[in-house]
């Protein structure tokens, strides 16, 4: 199978499978550093706990992007 055939085959996969394939391929280009991955996981867990406990309040994405656009003058 050549590259074009492989890409066509991959494009026909369901979205979730394509995402898994992309992640797998990216990891071959940028191997995961276990200490960095552990730090990100700890941060994600802490942030989720902050949301679940009510210590912080989520901001809708539309509001965040609008604020960024205003700051960038767009």
C-alpha positions as CSV (number, residue, x, y, z in Angstrom):
1,X,0.0,0.0,0.0
2,X,1.4,3.4,-0.9
3,X,1.1,6.6,1.0
4,X,-1.9,8.0,-1.0
5,X,-3.8,4.7,-0.5
6,X,-3.0,4.7,3.2
7,X,-4.2,8.3,3.5
8,X,-7.4,7.6,1.7
9,X,-8.0,4.5,3.9
10,X,-7.4,6.6,7.0
11,X,-9.7,9.4,5.9
12,X,-12.5,6.8,5.6
13,X,-12.3,5.9,9.3
14,X,-14.8,7.2,11.8
15,X,-13.8,10.4,13.5
16,X,-12.8,8.8,16.8
17,X,-10.5,6.3,15.0
18,X,-8.9,9.1,12.9
19,X,-8.2,11.0,16.1
20,X,-6.6,7.9,17.7
21,X,-4.5,7.4,14.5
22,X,-3.4,11.1,14.5
23,X,-2.4,10.9,18.1
24,X,-0.5,7.7,17.6
25,X,1.4,9.2,14.6
26,X,2.2,12.4,16.4
27,X,3.6,10.4,19.3
28,X,6.1,8.8,16.9
29,X,7.3,12.4,16.0
30,X,7.3,13.7,19.5
31,X,7.6,10.9,22.1
32,X,5.8,11.5,25.3
33,X,8.0,12.5,28.3
34,X,6.5,10.6,31.2
35,X,7.3,13.3,33.7
36,X,5.7,16.0,31.6
37,X,2.6,13.8,31.0
38,X,2.3,13.2,34.7
39,X,2.5,16.9,35.4
40,X,-0.2,17.7,32.9
41,X,-2.4,14.9,34.3
42,X,-2.0,16.3,37.8
43,X,-2.9,19.8,36.6
44,X,-5.9,18.5,34.7
45,X,-7.1,16.6,37.8
46,X,-6.6,19.7,40.0
47,X,-8.5,21.9,37.6
48,X,-11.4,19.4,37.4
49,X,-11.5,19.2,41.2
50,X,-11.6,23.0,41.3
51,X,-14.6,23.0,38.9
52,X,-16.4,20.2,40.7
53,X,-15.9,21.8,44.1
54,X,-17.1,25.2,43.0
55,X,-13.8,26.9,43.8
56,X,-13.8,28.2,40.2
57,X,-16.6,28.9,37.8
58,X,-16.4,27.8,34.1
59,X,-16.5,30.6,31.5
60,X,-18.3,29.8,28.2
61,X,-16.0,29.4,25.3
62,X,-17.8,32.1,23.3
63,X,-17.0,34.6,26.0
64,X,-13.4,33.6,26.2
65,X,-12.9,33.9,22.4
66,X,-14.7,37.3,22.3
67,X,-12.4,38.6,25.0
68,X,-9.4,37.4,23.1
69,X,-10.7,39.0,19.9
70,X,-11.2,42.4,21.7
71,X,-7.7,42.2,23.1
72,X,-6.2,41.5,19.7
73,X,-8.3,44.3,18.1
74,X,-10.1,42.0,15.7
